[in-house]
Amino acid sequence: MAFPIINSREDLDALKGTQEYADFIDYIKGSMTRKVNVAVYPENYNREGYDGPEIEPVWAEVEDLSVVTRYGFTKDELLD
């Protein structure tokens, strides 16, 4: 079965009580953080002529509630 198109909170609310609703809520919960490279790179790193050491990325999780708010939820609502 194809996943229904959900463009708004109203679209989502129309699916309340279905597996699709539960799956989409799980998707929204999973979007609350993202990984960001926080390594510090010297000027001109990774450009032609750079001859310094290779710097490995340093990944950190940061909170990103853009999808949560896009669908009219708060973080607290989803964590209850």
CORHUHU-V647383 format. One record per backbone hydrogen bond with DSSP energy under -1.0 kcal/mol. CO is the residue of the C=O (numbers start at 0). NH is the residue of the N-H. Records with the same first field share a line. If there is no record, write none. Layout:
CO: NH, NH
This chain:
7: 11
8: 12
9: 13
11: 14
12: 15
14: 17
17: 21
18: 22
19: 23
20: 24
21: 25
22: 26
23: 27
24: 28
25: 29
28: 31
31: 63
33: 61
35: 59
41: 44
43: 46
46: 49
57: 37
59: 35
61: 33
64: 68
65: 69
66: 70
67: 72
68: 71
73: 77
74: 78
